[in-house]
Amino acid sequence: MPSLIRFIVVIGVLAGFVSGSLYVLAVYFEPEQKQISTPLRNIKLKRN
């Protein structure tokens, strides 16, 4: 039984570390926004 509790504690600590690091990455390191335009190929435009 103590090995099961130790296993659950280790998994909980690892899950907390992973979720905390993902939260920090999402909040503090936001990517800068860029405008990207790419030409469309093989599309004919209607001109009136």
PyRosetta script that sets phi, psi and omega in degrees:
from pyrosetta import init, pose_from_sequence

init()
pose = pose_from_sequence("MPSLIRFIVVIGVLAGFVSGSLYVLAVYFEPEQKQISTPLRNIKLKRN")
pose.set_psi(1, -41.0)
pose.set_omega(1, 178.6)
pose.set_phi(2, -62.1)
pose.set_psi(2, -31.7)
pose.set_omega(2, 179.1)
pose.set_phi(3, -68.7)
pose.set_psi(3, -32.9)
pose.set_omega(3, 177.4)
pose.set_phi(4, -67.0)
pose.set_psi(4, -42.1)
pose.set_omega(4, 179.0)
pose.set_phi(5, -65.3)
pose.set_psi(5, -41.2)
pose.set_omega(5, 177.7)
pose.set_phi(6, -62.0)
pose.set_psi(6, -42.4)
pose.set_omega(6, 178.5)
pose.set_phi(7, -61.9)
pose.set_psi(7, -44.9)
pose.set_omega(7, -179.9)
pose.set_phi(8, -64.5)
pose.set_psi(8, -39.1)
pose.set_omega(8, 178.8)
pose.set_phi(9, -66.0)
pose.set_psi(9, -43.4)
pose.set_omega(9, 179.6)
pose.set_phi(10, -63.6)
pose.set_psi(10, -43.9)
pose.set_omega(10, 178.4)
pose.set_phi(11, -63.9)
pose.set_psi(11, -39.2)
pose.set_omega(11, 178.3)
pose.set_phi(12, -65.3)
pose.set_psi(12, -41.0)
pose.set_omega(12, 178.4)
pose.set_phi(13, -65.7)
pose.set_psi(13, -43.1)
pose.set_omega(13, 177.9)
pose.set_phi(14, -63.6)
pose.set_psi(14, -41.7)
pose.set_omega(14, 178.5)
pose.set_phi(15, -65.1)
pose.set_psi(15, -39.2)
pose.set_omega(15, 176.9)
pose.set_phi(16, -65.1)
pose.set_psi(16, -40.3)
pose.set_omega(16, 178.4)
pose.set_phi(17, -64.7)
pose.set_psi(17, -43.7)
pose.set_omega(17, -179.6)
pose.set_phi(18, -65.4)
pose.set_psi(18, -46.2)
pose.set_omega(18, -179.0)
pose.set_phi(19, -67.9)
pose.set_psi(19, -36.4)
pose.set_omega(19, 176.7)
pose.set_phi(20, -66.1)
pose.set_psi(20, -41.0)
pose.set_omega(20, 179.2)
pose.set_phi(21, -68.9)
pose.set_psi(21, -36.5)
pose.set_omega(21, 176.0)
pose.set_phi(22, -65.1)
pose.set_psi(22, -38.0)
pose.set_omega(22, 177.8)
pose.set_phi(23, -64.1)
pose.set_psi(23, -44.5)
pose.set_omega(23, 179.6)
pose.set_phi(24, -63.1)
pose.set_psi(24, -42.0)
pose.set_omega(24, 178.1)
pose.set_phi(25, -63.8)
pose.set_psi(25, -38.2)
pose.set_omega(25, -177.9)
pose.set_phi(26, -72.9)
pose.set_psi(26, -33.8)
pose.set_omega(26, -174.0)
pose.set_phi(27, -89.1)
pose.set_psi(27, -44.3)
pose.set_omega(27, -170.5)
pose.set_phi(28, -95.7)
pose.set_psi(28, -16.7)
pose.set_omega(28, -177.3)
pose.set_phi(29, -122.0)
pose.set_psi(29, 67.7)
pose.set_omega(29, 178.5)
pose.set_phi(30, -81.5)
pose.set_psi(30, 137.4)
pose.set_omega(30, -179.5)
pose.set_phi(31, -71.8)
pose.set_psi(31, 149.5)
pose.set_omega(31, 177.4)
pose.set_phi(32, -76.6)
pose.set_psi(32, 145.5)
pose.set_omega(32, -175.4)
pose.set_phi(33, -86.9)
pose.set_psi(33, 137.3)
pose.set_omega(33, 178.9)
pose.set_phi(34, -129.7)
pose.set_psi(34, 153.3)
pose.set_omega(34, 175.1)
pose.set_phi(35, -99.6)
pose.set_psi(35, 124.8)
pose.set_omega(35, -177.9)
pose.set_phi(36, -119.7)
pose.set_psi(36, 129.3)
pose.set_omega(36, 175.0)
pose.set_phi(37, -126.7)
pose.set_psi(37, 132.3)
pose.set_omega(37, 179.0)
pose.set_phi(38, -125.4)
pose.set_psi(38, 138.8)
pose.set_omega(38, 178.9)
pose.set_phi(39, -72.1)
pose.set_psi(39, 144.3)
pose.set_omega(39, 177.8)
pose.set_phi(40, -91.4)
pose.set_psi(40, 131.1)
pose.set_omega(40, -177.8)
pose.set_phi(41, -98.9)
pose.set_psi(41, 150.0)
pose.set_omega(41, 175.1)
pose.set_phi(42, 60.9)
pose.set_psi(42, 31.7)
pose.set_omega(42, 176.6)
pose.set_phi(43, -123.3)
pose.set_psi(43, 124.6)
pose.set_omega(43, 179.1)
pose.set_phi(44, -97.7)
pose.set_psi(44, 131.6)
pose.set_omega(44, 179.9)
pose.set_phi(45, -92.5)
pose.set_psi(45, 142.0)
pose.set_omega(45, 175.3)
pose.set_phi(46, -81.1)
pose.set_psi(46, 128.7)
pose.set_omega(46, 175.6)
pose.set_phi(47, -116.7)
pose.set_psi(47, 126.3)
pose.set_omega(47, -179.4)
pose.set_phi(48, -88.2)
pose.dump_pdb("model.pdb")
